[in-house]
Amino acid sequence: MTGEAREPSGEHGPLDGISVLDASRVLAGPFCAMQLGDLGADVVKVERPDGGDQTRGWAPPTYGDSDVGSYYSSANRNKRSVTLNLATDEGRELFRDLAERADVLLHNFRVGTMERWGLDYPTLSESNPGLVYCAISGYGEWGPDRDRPAYDLVLQAEGGMMSITGEPDGKPVRVGVAITDLVTGLYSAQSIVSALLARELGDGEGQKIDMSLLDSATALNSYAATEYFATGDPPTRLGGKIGNIVPYQVFETADDYAAVAVPSEHIWPRFCAALDREDLADDERFATNADRVRNRETLEPMLEAEVEAYATDELVSLMHEHDVPATAINDMSDVYDLPQVEARGMRASVEHPSAGSIEMPGVPMHFSRTPAEVREHPPELGEHTEEVLSELGYDDERIARLREEDVV
């Protein structure tokens, strides 16, 4: 046993033996369930027979000439797919059978839907007291907006994120990925693992978790929110800058742009030396970060004039030589060719039955004993229906009848 996370000594992930029933779709829920699958859980994804998760149709792009969409694949590896029509009585009964054996149930139906179907936490926990039941919605299960529909674009705007994203004189801009969905998925995975731990350390009982995209957005505001609470003034858009650190921004160079971060007093003299401007480090107007923030209108034009004389590669190289955090603005083709990204296994591939070898981001969690990894391809619709129903004890005749009646 090496004790190194680079080469885990075990064969199974930390959540091996945990079963997850994933009745979610689009992004927040599926992204959460994928994290659990990456950690070794057995995730059964329940999808509608007539098309499945709607993101299966969010294409192009697809992988090669297949119909395997890149969007769907981003959140659905390491799962098994079962088709199930929850609008039918027998479909709901089959779902209860699956839930009775699950450690975790995850869904993101609109508030009240699972209660109408008799698939709510109080009902399902009667036969499975250890069940951890996670419900994700736009606004949560209480409050005046509980019944409103929600998507990431709306939540980025409503939760304040767009007010601080973009150029000062430009339009509000959404973060380039569906960040409220993704961070809700991460918060949900953290909450589920915590509830499983509480179950194991306690009396064996599960519990319900209520997750909201608006809650996640307002929590993610973090220091932007505390700046407002401390001053009473909402922070505004600063483009590539930040309000309370100088310099910490995107600079325009002779041929492109570069991001440079000087968040500590130890780095400031090194930054000045890299630009051959040691005089700035000795200038009392810029002696501390607080001084630089107060005098940013004087300092920033001076720095911008210095930086624009360098090509991006030259500037970044100088910064690295002086141990100053800096980088070019990488696009996706740059990112996934980075030697560090490759070394960390963050460009992964998996074999798909119809698309061949497909690539995707790797797993960012590294353990010394229990590997988290990309094991299985994003499943085709209903690929594992017979397999999972057989595990429930359903025979071939019954499964065939369920198919004929459009239950699965």
C-alpha positions as a Markdown table, in Angstrom:
| # | Residue | x | y | z |
|---|---|---|---|---|
| 1 | Met | 0.0 | 0.0 | 0.0 |
| 2 | Thr | 1.6 | 3.2 | -1.2 |
| 3 | Gly | -0.7 | 5.7 | 0.6 |
| 4 | Glu | -0.7 | 7.7 | -2.6 |
| 5 | Ala | -3.9 | 8.9 | -4.2 |
| 6 | Arg | -2.3 | 8.6 | -7.6 |
| 7 | Glu | -2.5 | 4.8 | -7.5 |
| 8 | Pro | -5.3 | 3.6 | -5.2 |
| 9 | Ser | -4.7 | 0.3 | -3.6 |
| 10 | Gly | -8.3 | -0.9 | -3.7 |
| 11 | Glu | -10.6 | -1.9 | -6.5 |
| 12 | His | -13.9 | -0.4 | -5.4 |
| 13 | Gly | -15.0 | 3.2 | -4.9 |
| 14 | Pro | -15.9 | 4.6 | -1.4 |
| 15 | Leu | -19.6 | 4.2 | -2.1 |
| 16 | Asp | -19.4 | 0.7 | -3.3 |
| 17 | Gly | -22.5 | -1.2 | -2.0 |
| 18 | Ile | -24.7 | 1.9 | -2.0 |
| 19 | Ser | -27.6 | 1.8 | -4.3 |
| 20 | Val | -29.1 | 5.0 | -5.8 |
| 21 | Leu | -32.4 | 5.4 | -7.5 |
| 22 | Asp | -32.1 | 8.4 | -9.8 |
| 23 | Ala | -35.5 | 9.7 | -10.9 |
| 24 | Ser | -34.1 | 13.1 | -12.0 |
| 25 | Arg | -33.5 | 14.6 | -15.4 |
| 26 | Val | -31.8 | 17.5 | -17.2 |
| 27 | Leu | -28.8 | 18.6 | -15.1 |
| 28 | Ala | -28.8 | 19.2 | -11.3 |
| 29 | Gly | -30.1 | 15.8 | -10.3 |
| 30 | Pro | -28.2 | 13.8 | -12.9 |
| 31 | Phe | -25.0 | 15.6 | -12.1 |
| 32 | Cys | -25.5 | 14.8 | -8.5 |
| 33 | Ala | -26.2 | 11.1 | -9.2 |
| 34 | Met | -23.1 | 11.0 | -11.5 |
| 35 | Gln | -20.9 | 12.1 | -8.6 |
| 36 | Leu | -22.3 | 9.2 | -6.5 |
| 37 | Gly | -21.7 | 6.8 | -9.4 |
| 38 | Asp | -18.2 | 8.1 | -9.8 |
| 39 | Leu | -17.6 | 7.3 | -6.2 |
| 40 | Gly | -18.7 | 3.7 | -6.7 |
| 41 | Ala | -22.5 | 3.7 | -6.0 |
| 42 | Asp | -24.8 | 1.6 | -8.2 |
| 43 | Val | -27.0 | 4.2 | -9.8 |
| 44 | Val | -30.2 | 3.2 | -11.5 |
| 45 | Lys | -31.5 | 6.0 | -13.7 |
| 46 | Val | -35.3 | 5.9 | -14.2 |
| 47 | Glu | -36.4 | 7.5 | -17.5 |
| 48 | Arg | -39.6 | 7.8 | -19.4 |
| 49 | Pro | -40.1 | 5.2 | -22.1 |
| 50 | Asp | -41.0 | 7.9 | -24.7 |
| 51 | Gly | -37.7 | 9.6 | -25.1 |
| 52 | Gly | -36.2 | 9.4 | -21.7 |
| 53 | Asp | -34.3 | 12.3 | -20.1 |
| 54 | Gln | -35.0 | 15.3 | -22.3 |
| 55 | Thr | -31.3 | 16.1 | -22.6 |
| 56 | Arg | -31.0 | 13.0 | -24.8 |
| 57 | Gly | -32.6 | 15.2 | -27.5 |
| 58 | Trp | -30.4 | 18.3 | -26.8 |
| 59 | Ala | -28.2 | 17.7 | -29.8 |
| 60 | Pro | -26.2 | 18.3 | -31.9 |
| 61 | Pro | -23.5 | 18.0 | -31.1 |
| 62 | Thr | -23.1 | 14.3 | -30.8 |
| 63 | Tyr | -20.2 | 11.9 | -30.7 |
| 64 | Gly | -19.2 | 11.2 | -34.3 |
| 65 | Asp | -22.1 | 9.9 | -36.5 |
| 66 | Ser | -24.0 | 8.4 | -33.5 |
| 67 | Asp | -27.0 | 9.9 | -31.8 |
| 68 | Val | -25.2 | 10.0 | -28.5 |
| 69 | Gly | -25.5 | 13.7 | -27.4 |
| 70 | Ser | -22.6 | 15.4 | -25.7 |
| 71 | Tyr | -24.9 | 17.2 | -23.2 |
| 72 | Tyr | -26.6 | 14.1 | -22.0 |
| 73 | Ser | -23.2 | 12.3 | -21.7 |
| 74 | Ser | -21.8 | 15.1 | -19.5 |
| 75 | Ala | -24.0 | 14.1 | -16.5 |
| 76 | Asn | -24.9 | 10.4 | -17.0 |
| 77 | Arg | -21.9 | 8.1 | -17.0 |
| 78 | Asn | -21.6 | 5.3 | -14.4 |
| 79 | Lys | -25.4 | 4.6 | -14.4 |
| 80 | Arg | -27.8 | 2.0 | -15.5 |
| 81 | Ser | -30.9 | 3.1 | -17.4 |
| 82 | Val | -34.4 | 1.7 | -16.8 |
| 83 | Thr | -37.5 | 2.9 | -18.6 |
| 84 | Leu | -40.6 | 3.4 | -16.4 |
| 85 | Asn | -43.9 | 5.1 | -17.0 |
| 86 | Leu | -44.7 | 6.7 | -13.6 |
| 87 | Ala | -48.0 | 7.9 | -15.0 |
| 88 | Thr | -49.3 | 4.3 | -14.7 |
| 89 | Asp | -50.4 | 2.6 | -11.5 |
| 90 | Glu | -48.1 | -0.4 | -12.2 |
| 91 | Gly | -45.2 | 1.9 | -13.1 |
| 92 | Arg | -45.5 | 3.6 | -9.7 |
| 93 | Glu | -45.8 | 0.2 | -8.0 |
| 94 | Leu | -42.6 | -0.9 | -9.7 |
| 95 | Phe | -40.9 | 2.3 | -8.6 |
| 96 | Arg | -41.9 | 1.5 | -5.0 |
| 97 | Asp | -40.2 | -1.9 | -5.4 |
| 98 | Leu | -37.0 | -0.2 | -6.6 |
| 99 | Ala | -37.2 | 2.4 | -3.8 |
| 100 | Glu | -37.7 | -0.3 | -1.1 |
| 101 | Arg | -34.2 | -1.6 | -2.0 |
| 102 | Ala | -32.5 | 1.7 | -2.4 |
| 103 | Asp | -30.2 | 3.5 | 0.0 |
| 104 | Val | -30.8 | 6.8 | -1.8 |
| 105 | Leu | -33.6 | 8.2 | -3.9 |
| 106 | Leu | -33.1 | 11.4 | -5.9 |
| 107 | His | -35.6 | 13.3 | -7.9 |
| 108 | Asn | -36.3 | 16.8 | -9.3 |
| 109 | Phe | -40.0 | 16.7 | -10.2 |
| 110 | Arg | -41.9 | 19.9 | -9.4 |
| 111 | Val | -43.0 | 20.4 | -5.9 |
| 112 | Gly | -46.1 | 18.2 | -5.1 |
| 113 | Thr | -45.7 | 15.7 | -7.9 |
| 114 | Met | -44.3 | 12.8 | -5.9 |
| 115 | Glu | -46.9 | 13.4 | -3.2 |
| 116 | Arg | -49.7 | 13.1 | -5.8 |
| 117 | Trp | -48.1 | 9.8 | -7.0 |
| 118 | Gly | -47.8 | 8.4 | -3.5 |
| 119 | Leu | -44.0 | 8.4 | -3.9 |
| 120 | Asp | -43.2 | 11.0 | -1.2 |
| 121 | Tyr | -40.7 | 10.4 | 1.6 |
| 122 | Pro | -43.2 | 9.6 | 4.4 |
| 123 | Thr | -44.8 | 6.9 | 2.2 |
| 124 | Leu | -41.6 | 5.3 | 0.9 |
| 125 | Ser | -39.8 | 5.5 | 4.2 |
| 126 | Glu | -42.5 | 3.3 | 5.9 |
| 127 | Ser | -41.1 | 0.3 | 4.0 |
| 128 | Asn | -37.6 | 1.6 | 3.9 |
| 129 | Pro | -36.7 | 3.5 | 7.0 |
| 130 | Gly | -33.1 | 3.8 | 6.0 |
| 131 | Leu | -33.9 | 5.7 | 2.8 |
| 132 | Val | -32.1 | 9.0 | 2.1 |
| 133 | Tyr | -34.5 | 10.9 | 0.0 |
| 134 | Cys | -33.2 | 14.0 | -1.9 |
| 135 | Ala | -35.7 | 16.3 | -3.6 |
| 136 | Ile | -34.3 | 19.1 | -5.9 |
| 137 | Ser | -36.4 | 21.9 | -7.1 |
| 138 | Gly | -36.0 | 25.5 | -8.3 |
| 139 | Tyr | -37.2 | 27.2 | -5.1 |
| 140 | Gly | -37.6 | 24.5 | -2.5 |
| 141 | Glu | -40.6 | 23.0 | -0.9 |
| 142 | Trp | -41.8 | 26.0 | 1.1 |
| 143 | Gly | -42.0 | 29.7 | 0.6 |
| 144 | Pro | -44.1 | 31.9 | -1.7 |
| 145 | Asp | -42.3 | 30.8 | -4.9 |
| 146 | Arg | -42.4 | 27.0 | -4.3 |
| 147 | Asp | -44.6 | 26.3 | -7.3 |
| 148 | Arg | -42.7 | 28.4 | -9.8 |
| 149 | Pro | -40.8 | 26.6 | -12.7 |
| 150 | Ala | -37.1 | 27.4 | -12.8 |
| 151 | Tyr | -34.1 | 26.9 | -15.1 |
| 152 | Asp | -30.5 | 27.9 | -14.6 |
| 153 | Leu | -30.6 | 31.1 | -16.7 |
| 154 | Val | -33.4 | 32.5 | -14.6 |
| 155 | Leu | -31.7 | 31.5 | -11.3 |
| 156 | Gln | -28.4 | 33.0 | -12.3 |
| 157 | Ala | -30.3 | 36.3 | -12.8 |
| 158 | Glu | -32.7 | 36.0 | -9.9 |
| 159 | Gly | -30.0 | 34.8 | -7.5 |
| 160 | Gly | -27.7 | 37.8 | -8.2 |
| 161 | Met | -24.9 | 36.1 | -10.1 |
| 162 | Met | -25.5 | 37.9 | -13.4 |
| 163 | Ser | -25.4 | 41.3 | -11.6 |
| 164 | Ile | -21.7 | 40.7 | -10.9 |
| 165 | Thr | -20.7 | 38.9 | -14.2 |
| 166 | Gly | -19.7 | 40.8 | -17.3 |
| 167 | Glu | -18.0 | 44.1 | -18.2 |
| 168 | Pro | -18.8 | 47.2 | -16.2 |
| 169 | Asp | -20.4 | 49.0 | -19.2 |
| 170 | Gly | -21.9 | 45.8 | -20.8 |
| 171 | Lys | -24.9 | 43.6 | -20.4 |
| 172 | Pro | -25.2 | 41.2 | -17.5 |
| 173 | Val | -23.7 | 37.8 | -18.5 |
| 174 | Arg | -24.5 | 34.3 | -17.4 |
| 175 | Val | -21.7 | 32.1 | -16.3 |
| 176 | Gly | -20.7 | 29.9 | -19.3 |
| 177 | Val | -21.9 | 26.7 | -17.8 |
| 178 | Ala | -25.2 | 26.1 | -15.9 |
| 179 | Ile | -23.6 | 26.9 | -12.6 |
| 180 | Thr | -26.7 | 26.9 | -10.4 |
| 181 | Asp | -27.6 | 23.4 | -11.6 |
| 182 | Leu | -24.0 | 22.1 | -11.3 |
| 183 | Val | -23.4 | 23.6 | -7.8 |
| 184 | Thr | -26.8 | 22.3 | -6.6 |
| 185 | Gly | -25.7 | 18.9 | -7.8 |
| 186 | Leu | -22.5 | 19.2 | -5.8 |
| 187 | Tyr | -24.3 | 20.4 | -2.7 |
| 188 | Ser | -26.8 | 17.6 | -3.1 |
| 189 | Ala | -24.1 | 14.9 | -3.4 |
| 190 | Gln | -22.4 | 16.3 | -0.3 |
| 191 | Ser | -25.7 | 16.3 | 1.6 |
| 192 | Ile | -26.5 | 12.8 | 0.5 |
| 193 | Val | -23.2 | 11.4 | 1.6 |
| 194 | Ser | -23.6 | 13.3 | 4.9 |
| 195 | Ala | -27.0 | 11.8 | 5.5 |
| 196 | Leu | -25.6 | 8.3 | 4.7 |
| 197 | Leu | -22.9 | 8.9 | 7.3 |
| 198 | Ala | -25.5 | 10.1 | 9.9 |
| 199 | Arg | -27.5 | 7.0 | 9.2 |
| 200 | Glu | -24.5 | 4.7 | 9.8 |
| 201 | Leu | -23.3 | 6.6 | 12.9 |
| 202 | Gly | -26.9 | 6.9 | 14.3 |
| 203 | Asp | -29.9 | 4.6 | 14.5 |
| 204 | Gly | -30.0 | 3.5 | 10.9 |
| 205 | Glu | -32.7 | 5.8 | 9.8 |
| 206 | Gly | -32.5 | 7.9 | 6.7 |
| 207 | Gln | -34.0 | 11.3 | 6.2 |
| 208 | Lys | -35.3 | 13.7 | 3.6 |
| 209 | Ile | -33.1 | 16.4 | 2.0 |
| 210 | Asp | -34.7 | 19.5 | 0.3 |
| 211 | Met | -32.4 | 21.2 | -2.2 |
| 212 | Ser | -33.1 | 24.4 | -4.1 |
| 213 | Leu | -31.4 | 26.0 | -7.1 |
| 214 | Leu | -32.1 | 29.5 | -5.6 |
| 215 | Asp | -30.6 | 28.5 | -2.2 |
| 216 | Ser | -27.5 | 27.2 | -4.0 |
| 217 | Ala | -27.2 | 30.4 | -6.0 |
| 218 | Thr | -27.5 | 32.6 | -3.0 |
| 219 | Ala | -25.0 | 30.5 | -1.1 |
| 220 | Leu | -22.6 | 30.6 | -3.9 |
| 221 | Asn | -22.6 | 34.4 | -3.9 |
| 222 | Ser | -20.2 | 34.0 | -0.9 |
| 223 | Tyr | -17.9 | 37.0 | -0.5 |
| 224 | Ala | -20.0 | 39.1 | -3.0 |
| 225 | Ala | -22.9 | 38.7 | -0.6 |
| 226 | Thr | -20.8 | 39.5 | 2.5 |
| 227 | Glu | -19.5 | 42.6 | 0.8 |
| 228 | Tyr | -23.0 | 43.8 | 0.5 |
| 229 | Phe | -23.9 | 42.8 | 4.1 |
| 230 | Ala | -20.8 | 44.7 | 5.3 |
| 231 | Thr | -21.3 | 47.9 | 3.3 |
| 232 | Gly | -24.9 | 48.0 | 2.3 |
| 233 | Asp | -23.8 | 48.5 | -1.3 |
| 234 | Pro | -24.3 | 45.7 | -3.8 |
| 235 | Pro | -21.1 | 44.9 | -5.7 |
| 236 | Thr | -21.2 | 45.5 | -9.5 |
| 237 | Arg | -19.8 | 44.0 | -12.6 |
| 238 | Leu | -16.0 | 44.4 | -12.9 |
| 239 | Gly | -15.3 | 42.1 | -15.9 |
| 240 | Gly | -12.1 | 40.2 | -15.2 |
| 241 | Lys | -11.3 | 42.2 | -12.0 |
| 242 | Ile | -12.3 | 41.7 | -8.4 |
| 243 | Gly | -13.3 | 44.5 | -6.0 |
| 244 | Asn | -11.0 | 43.9 | -3.1 |
| 245 | Ile | -7.7 | 42.7 | -4.6 |
| 246 | Val | -5.4 | 44.7 | -6.9 |
| 247 | Pro | -4.0 | 43.5 | -9.3 |
| 248 | Tyr | -6.2 | 40.4 | -9.8 |
| 249 | Gln | -7.6 | 40.7 | -13.3 |
| 250 | Val | -7.5 | 39.9 | -17.0 |
| 251 | Phe | -5.0 | 42.1 | -18.9 |
| 252 | Glu | -5.0 | 42.9 | -22.6 |
| 253 | Thr | -1.6 | 41.9 | -24.1 |
| 254 | Ala | 0.0 | 42.8 | -27.4 |
| 255 | Asp | -1.7 | 39.8 | -29.1 |
| 256 | Asp | -4.4 | 38.5 | -26.8 |
| 257 | Tyr | -5.3 | 38.4 | -23.0 |
| 258 | Ala | -3.8 | 37.0 | -19.9 |
| 259 | Ala | -5.0 | 36.5 | -16.3 |
| 260 | Val | -2.7 | 37.5 | -13.5 |
| 261 | Ala | -3.4 | 37.1 | -9.8 |
| 262 | Val | -1.5 | 39.0 | -7.1 |
| 263 | Pro | -3.5 | 38.2 | -3.9 |
| 264 | Ser | -0.7 | 38.4 | -1.4 |
| 265 | Glu | 1.9 | 41.0 | -0.3 |
| 266 | His | 4.6 | 38.4 | -0.9 |
| 267 | Ile | 3.7 | 38.2 | -4.6 |
| 268 | Trp | 3.4 | 41.9 | -5.3 |
| 269 | Pro | 7.2 | 42.6 | -5.3 |
| 270 | Arg | 7.7 | 39.5 | -7.6 |
| 271 | Phe | 5.1 | 40.8 | -9.9 |
| 272 | Cys | 6.8 | 44.2 | -10.1 |
| 273 | Ala | 10.1 | 42.6 | -10.7 |
| 274 | Ala | 8.7 | 40.5 | -13.5 |
| 275 | Leu | 7.7 | 43.7 | -15.3 |
| 276 | Asp | 11.0 | 45.3 | -14.4 |
| 277 | Arg | 9.1 | 47.9 | -12.3 |
| 278 | Glu | 10.6 | 47.5 | -8.9 |
| 279 | Asp | 9.8 | 51.2 | -8.3 |
| 280 | Leu | 6.1 | 50.3 | -8.0 |
| 281 | Ala | 6.9 | 47.9 | -5.2 |
| 282 | Asp | 8.6 | 50.8 | -3.3 |
| 283 | Asp | 5.9 | 53.3 | -4.0 |
| 284 | Glu | 4.0 | 53.9 | -0.7 |
| 285 | Arg | 0.8 | 54.5 | -2.6 |
| 286 | Phe | 0.8 | 50.8 | -3.4 |
| 287 | Ala | 2.6 | 49.3 | -0.4 |
| 288 | Thr | -0.3 | 47.1 | 0.7 |
| 289 | Asn | -3.3 | 45.6 | -1.0 |
| 290 | Ala | -5.5 | 48.0 | 0.8 |
| 291 | Asp | -3.4 | 50.8 | -0.6 |
| 292 | Arg | -3.6 | 49.4 | -4.0 |
| 293 | Val | -7.4 | 49.0 | -3.8 |
| 294 | Arg | -7.8 | 52.6 | -2.7 |
| 295 | Asn | -5.5 | 53.8 | -5.5 |
| 296 | Arg | -6.6 | 51.4 | -8.2 |
| 297 | Glu | -7.6 | 54.1 | -10.6 |
| 298 | Thr | -4.0 | 55.3 | -10.6 |
| 299 | Leu | -2.3 | 51.9 | -10.5 |
| 300 | Glu | -4.3 | 49.9 | -13.0 |
| 301 | Pro | -3.7 | 52.2 | -16.0 |
| 302 | Met | 0.0 | 52.0 | -15.2 |
| 303 | Leu | 0.0 | 48.2 | -15.1 |
| 304 | Glu | -2.1 | 47.9 | -18.2 |
| 305 | Ala | 0.3 | 50.1 | -20.1 |
| 306 | Glu | 3.2 | 47.9 | -19.0 |
| 307 | Val | 1.5 | 44.6 | -19.8 |
| 308 | Glu | 0.3 | 45.6 | -23.3 |
| 309 | Ala | 3.9 | 45.7 | -24.5 |
| 310 | Tyr | 4.2 | 41.9 | -24.0 |
| 311 | Ala | 2.8 | 39.0 | -26.0 |
| 312 | Thr | 0.7 | 36.7 | -23.9 |
| 313 | Asp | 3.2 | 33.8 | -24.0 |
| 314 | Glu | 6.0 | 36.2 | -23.0 |
| 315 | Leu | 4.1 | 37.7 | -20.2 |
| 316 | Val | 3.0 | 34.4 | -18.8 |
| 317 | Ser | 6.5 | 33.0 | -19.0 |
| 318 | Leu | 7.9 | 36.0 | -17.1 |
| 319 | Met | 5.3 | 35.7 | -14.4 |
| 320 | His | 6.0 | 32.0 | -14.0 |
| 321 | Glu | 9.7 | 32.7 | -13.7 |
| 322 | His | 8.9 | 35.0 | -10.8 |
| 323 | Asp | 6.4 | 32.6 | -9.2 |
| 324 | Val | 3.4 | 34.8 | -9.9 |
| 325 | Pro | 0.1 | 33.0 | -10.8 |
| 326 | Ala | -0.7 | 33.7 | -14.4 |
| 327 | Thr | -2.1 | 32.0 | -17.5 |
| 328 | Ala | -3.4 | 32.6 | -21.0 |
| 329 | Ile | -7.1 | 32.4 | -21.5 |
| 330 | Asn | -7.5 | 28.8 | -22.5 |
| 331 | Asp | -10.4 | 27.5 | -24.6 |
| 332 | Met | -11.5 | 23.9 | -24.3 |
| 333 | Ser | -9.0 | 22.6 | -26.9 |
| 334 | Asp | -6.2 | 24.2 | -24.8 |
| 335 | Val | -7.5 | 22.9 | -21.4 |
| 336 | Tyr | -7.7 | 19.2 | -22.3 |
| 337 | Asp | -4.3 | 19.2 | -23.9 |
| 338 | Leu | -2.6 | 20.6 | -20.8 |
| 339 | Pro | 0.0 | 18.2 | -19.5 |
| 340 | Gln | -1.2 | 18.8 | -15.9 |
| 341 | Val | -4.8 | 17.9 | -16.9 |
| 342 | Glu | -3.6 | 14.8 | -18.6 |
| 343 | Ala | -1.4 | 13.8 | -15.7 |
| 344 | Arg | -4.3 | 14.1 | -13.3 |
| 345 | Gly | -6.6 | 11.9 | -15.5 |
| 346 | Met | -9.0 | 14.7 | -16.2 |
| 347 | Arg | -9.4 | 13.8 | -19.9 |
| 348 | Ala | -11.1 | 10.4 | -19.7 |
| 349 | Ser | -12.6 | 8.1 | -22.3 |
| 350 | Val | -15.0 | 5.2 | -22.2 |
| 351 | Glu | -16.3 | 2.8 | -24.7 |
| 352 | His | -19.9 | 3.3 | -25.8 |
| 353 | Pro | -21.9 | 0.5 | -27.6 |
| 354 | Ser | -23.0 | 2.8 | -30.5 |
| 355 | Ala | -20.6 | 5.7 | -30.4 |
| 356 | Gly | -17.3 | 3.9 | -29.9 |
| 357 | Ser | -14.7 | 5.6 | -27.7 |
| 358 | Ile | -16.1 | 8.8 | -26.3 |
| 359 | Glu | -14.2 | 11.4 | -24.3 |
| 360 | Met | -15.3 | 13.4 | -21.3 |
| 361 | Pro | -13.9 | 15.2 | -18.2 |
| 362 | Gly | -12.4 | 12.8 | -15.7 |
| 363 | Val | -13.2 | 12.4 | -12.0 |
| 364 | Pro | -11.7 | 15.2 | -9.8 |
| 365 | Met | -11.8 | 13.1 | -6.6 |
| 366 | His | -8.7 | 11.1 | -5.8 |
| 367 | Phe | -8.4 | 8.5 | -3.0 |
| 368 | Ser | -5.5 | 6.4 | -1.9 |
| 369 | Arg | -7.6 | 3.3 | -1.2 |
| 370 | Thr | -11.0 | 3.6 | -2.9 |
| 371 | Pro | -10.8 | 4.8 | -6.5 |
| 372 | Ala | -13.4 | 7.1 | -8.0 |
| 373 | Glu | -13.3 | 6.6 | -11.7 |
| 374 | Val | -15.1 | 6.6 | -15.0 |
| 375 | Arg | -16.3 | 2.9 | -15.2 |
| 376 | Glu | -19.3 | 2.8 | -17.5 |
| 377 | His | -20.6 | 4.7 | -20.5 |
| 378 | Pro | -23.6 | 7.0 | -20.4 |
| 379 | Pro | -26.4 | 4.4 | -20.8 |
| 380 | Glu | -28.6 | 4.0 | -23.8 |
| 381 | Leu | -32.3 | 4.5 | -23.1 |
| 382 | Gly | -33.6 | 1.5 | -21.1 |
| 383 | Glu | -30.4 | -0.4 | -21.7 |
| 384 | His | -30.6 | -2.1 | -18.3 |
| 385 | Thr | -34.4 | -2.4 | -17.9 |
| 386 | Glu | -34.5 | -6.3 | -18.1 |
| 387 | Glu | -31.3 | -6.6 | -15.9 |
| 388 | Val | -32.7 | -4.4 | -13.1 |
| 389 | Leu | -36.2 | -5.9 | -13.1 |
| 390 | Ser | -34.7 | -9.4 | -13.0 |
| 391 | Glu | -32.8 | -8.3 | -9.9 |
| 392 | Leu | -36.1 | -7.4 | -8.4 |
| 393 | Gly | -37.3 | -11.0 | -9.1 |
| 394 | Tyr | -39.5 | -10.1 | -12.1 |
| 395 | Asp | -39.5 | -13.0 | -14.6 |
| 396 | Asp | -39.3 | -12.7 | -18.4 |
| 397 | Glu | -43.0 | -13.2 | -18.9 |
| 398 | Arg | -43.9 | -10.3 | -16.6 |
| 399 | Ile | -41.2 | -8.0 | -18.1 |
| 400 | Ala | -42.6 | -8.8 | -21.6 |
| 401 | Arg | -46.1 | -7.9 | -20.4 |
| 402 | Leu | -44.9 | -4.6 | -18.9 |
| 403 | Arg | -43.3 | -3.7 | -22.2 |
| 404 | Glu | -46.5 | -4.5 | -24.1 |
| 405 | Glu | -48.5 | -2.3 | -21.8 |
| 406 | Asp | -46.0 | 0.6 | -22.1 |
| 407 | Val | -45.2 | 0.5 | -18.4 |
| 408 | Val | -41.5 | 0.1 | -19.1 |
